[in-house]
Amino acid sequence: MSVSTKLNVDKLQRGLCTKRFGRIVLFLREVGSTNDFAKELAGYGAAEGTVVVAETQTAGRGRLDRGWISPKGGMWFSVILRPELKPAEATKLVFVAGLAVTEILQELYGLGVETKWPNDVLVDGRKVCGILAEMNTTGQNVNFVVLGIGVNANFDAKKALPEELWESVTSLQNELGRKVRLEELFRTLLEKLDNNYELFLKEGFRPVLETWKNYAGFLGHHVEIMSETEKLCGLALDVDQEGALVLRLENGTVNRVFVGDVSVQEK
């Protein structure tokens, strides 16, 4: 039985069992960025749990304002959150979302999924999902957080994406050899995100982080971390309670890294 690449909008909320997320879902055929649209809505007072879903994004973004190509067949959405947290705590929501995606891809499709610090999800070493959290604050008060999630789902990465990404990016269709039901992916992912968010608010970062680290295949390996200002090489020891990557450099010193792109090095 063939599976449509397109989202069936009427089925997005059907059977959805969440406490906070998805009471309001706005669907757009095309948008610059679901995060930008959601931030605008949040600025006008949209309720926590409001979701913006798009069939395509023309100006999707990843971390550090990098472009994120968002063809038809992907799962592109953003959720508005209004947590009563300090900004330093709210930044940890990327781990909450990353864990939700990882768990669902394993549960639904049986994929060997890994988390990659701080905000990616990998299958077979290639990126299948990226997460972007953006917040609006007044002093030490968080007004809102927009959590954007992009899952490469029903398209062939080698046909939809530029050649320079073929080695580092994959899709569910490529990994499974078939398309998936986008409505099911959306519903189960939103439910898992809702559960993990509740856990985070009630019990803090530790239980989320400990489970996230169970999927972190890069830990215990030699890695290279590239940032805008430096390159570091060393052994990835841990991710700590602040969300920092703990790295033992080749000279034996231990660094805590908060920003950068990780790649595992063969030793």
C-alpha positions in Angstrom: 0.0 0.0 0.0 1.5 3.3 -1.0 2.0 6.1 1.5 1.4 9.7 0.5 4.3 12.1 0.8 1.9 14.8 1.7 0.6 15.5 5.1 -3.1 14.8 5.7 -3.9 17.9 7.7 -7.2 16.5 9.0 -5.4 13.6 10.6 -2.7 15.6 12.4 -4.6 15.9 15.7 -6.7 12.7 15.4 -6.1 10.6 18.5 -3.5 13.0 19.9 -3.0 12.3 23.6 -1.0 15.2 25.1 -1.3 17.4 28.2 0.0 20.6 26.7 1.0 20.3 23.0 -1.1 20.3 19.9 -4.4 21.8 21.0 -3.8 24.4 18.3 -2.0 23.3 15.1 -1.4 25.7 12.3 -0.5 24.1 8.9 1.2 26.1 6.2 1.9 24.7 2.7 5.0 27.0 2.5 6.7 29.3 5.0 10.1 30.9 5.3 10.7 29.3 8.7 8.3 27.6 11.1 10.4 29.0 14.0 10.1 32.6 12.7 6.3 32.2 12.3 6.0 30.6 15.7 8.0 33.4 17.3 5.7 36.0 15.8 2.7 34.1 17.1 4.3 33.8 20.5 5.0 37.6 20.6 1.2 38.1 20.0 0.5 35.9 23.0 -0.1 32.4 21.4 -0.7 29.8 24.1 2.0 27.3 25.2 1.7 24.1 23.0 0.7 25.9 19.8 2.3 24.1 16.9 3.3 25.4 13.5 3.7 22.8 10.8 4.8 23.4 7.2 5.0 21.3 4.1 8.1 23.1 3.0 10.3 25.9 4.4 12.0 28.3 2.0 14.4 29.7 4.7 14.7 27.0 7.2 17.6 27.4 9.7 19.8 25.3 11.8 22.2 26.4 14.6 24.4 29.5 14.0 21.9 30.7 11.3 23.0 27.9 8.9 20.5 27.1 6.2 18.3 24.0 6.5 16.9 22.6 3.3 13.3 21.6 3.8 11.8 19.8 0.8 8.3 18.3 0.6 8.1 15.0 2.4 9.9 16.2 5.5 8.4 16.8 9.0 9.0 20.5 9.7 7.4 21.9 12.8 7.9 24.3 15.8 6.3 24.3 19.2 5.7 27.3 21.5 6.8 26.8 25.1 6.4 29.1 28.1 8.4 27.4 30.8 9.0 29.1 34.2 12.7 28.7 33.9 15.8 30.8 33.8 17.5 31.1 30.4 20.4 28.8 31.3 17.8 26.0 32.1 15.7 26.7 29.0 18.7 26.1 26.7 18.5 22.4 27.8 15.2 22.0 26.0 17.2 20.9 22.9 18.1 17.7 24.8 14.4 17.2 25.7 13.5 17.4 22.0 16.5 15.3 20.8 15.6 12.5 23.2 12.0 12.5 22.0 13.0 12.2 18.4 15.5 9.5 19.2 13.0 7.4 21.2 10.3 7.7 18.6 12.5 6.8 15.6 13.6 3.7 17.5 10.2 2.7 18.8 8.3 3.3 15.5 10.9 2.1 13.0 13.4 0.0 14.9 16.3 2.2 13.7 19.7 2.3 15.3 19.5 6.0 16.4 22.1 8.1 18.1 22.1 11.5 19.8 24.8 14.0 18.7 25.7 16.9 21.0 24.0 19.2 21.3 21.0 19.1 18.9 21.2 16.5 16.2 19.8 12.9 15.8 21.8 10.5 13.7 21.1 7.2 11.9 24.2 5.2 10.9 26.3 8.3 11.5 24.3 10.6 9.3 22.0 13.4 10.4 18.3 12.6 10.1 17.0 15.4 12.4 18.1 18.8 13.6 16.6 20.8 16.5 16.7 24.6 17.0 15.6 26.3 20.2 15.2 30.0 20.3 14.1 32.0 23.3 12.7 35.5 24.1 13.8 36.8 27.5 13.4 39.8 29.7 16.4 39.9 32.0 16.5 36.5 33.7 12.8 35.7 32.8 12.0 33.5 29.8 9.0 34.9 28.0 8.8 32.0 25.6 10.9 29.3 23.8 10.2 28.1 20.3 11.4 24.6 19.7 11.9 23.8 16.0 12.2 20.2 14.9 13.1 19.0 11.4 13.0 15.4 10.4 14.2 14.2 7.0 11.4 11.8 6.3 9.8 11.0 2.9 12.4 12.0 0.4 15.6 10.6 -1.1 18.4 12.6 0.3 20.5 12.2 -2.8 17.7 13.6 -5.0 16.4 16.3 -2.7 19.7 17.6 -1.1 22.9 19.0 -2.6 25.8 16.6 -3.2 28.0 18.1 -0.5 25.5 16.8 2.1 25.2 13.2 0.8 27.9 11.8 3.1 26.6 13.5 6.3 22.8 13.5 5.9 20.2 10.8 5.4 16.4 10.4 5.5 13.9 7.9 7.0 13.0 6.9 3.4 16.7 6.1 2.7 17.2 4.1 5.9 13.9 2.2 5.7 13.6 1.8 2.0 10.0 3.1 2.2 8.0 6.2 3.1 6.5 6.6 6.5 3.1 8.0 7.7 3.8 11.6 8.5 0.7 12.0 10.6 1.7 9.1 12.8 5.2 10.4 13.1 3.9 13.9 14.0 1.4 12.5 16.6 3.7 10.1 18.4 6.6 12.6 18.3 4.4 15.3 19.8 3.2 12.9 22.5 6.7 11.9 23.4 7.9 15.5 23.5 4.9 16.4 25.7 5.9 13.6 28.1 9.6 14.5 28.2 8.8 18.1 28.7 6.6 17.2 31.7 9.5 15.1 33.1 11.9 18.0 32.6 9.6 20.5 34.4 8.9 18.1 37.3 12.2 16.4 37.9 14.8 18.6 36.2 17.4 17.9 33.6 19.1 14.9 35.2 16.7 12.1 34.1 16.4 13.5 30.6 20.1 13.8 30.3 20.9 10.4 31.6 18.5 8.8 29.1 19.8 11.0 26.3 23.4 9.9 27.1 22.3 6.2 26.6 22.1 7.1 22.9 25.2 9.2 22.7 27.5 7.1 20.6 30.2 9.7 20.5 30.9 9.5 24.2 34.1 7.6 25.0 35.5 8.4 21.5 38.1 10.9 20.3 36.3 13.8 18.7 37.0 17.1 17.0 35.0 20.1 18.0 34.9 23.0 15.6 33.5 26.4 16.7 33.7 29.8 15.1 36.8 30.6 17.1 38.7 27.4 17.6 39.2 23.7 17.0 39.6 21.3 19.8 40.5 17.6 19.7 40.2 15.1 22.6 38.3 12.4 24.3 34.6 13.0 24.8 34.2 12.1 28.5 30.7 13.3 29.3 27.9 15.8 28.9 27.4 17.5 32.3 24.4 18.9 34.0 24.8 22.3 32.3 24.7 20.6 28.9 28.4 21.2 28.3 30.5 18.6 26.5 33.4 17.5 28.8 36.5 16.9 26.8 39.9 15.6 27.8 42.5 17.3 25.5 45.5 15.5 24.2 47.7 17.4 26.8 45.6 15.9 29.6 43.6 19.0 30.6 39.8 18.8 30.8 37.7 21.4 29.0 34.0 22.1 29.2 32.6 23.1 25.8 29.3 24.8 25.3 29.3 25.6 21.6 30.6 23.7 18.6 30.2 20.9 16.0 31.3 17.4 17.0 32.8 14.8 14.6 34.1 11.5 15.8 37.7 10.9 14.8 39.2 7.5 14.0 42.1 6.7 16.3 
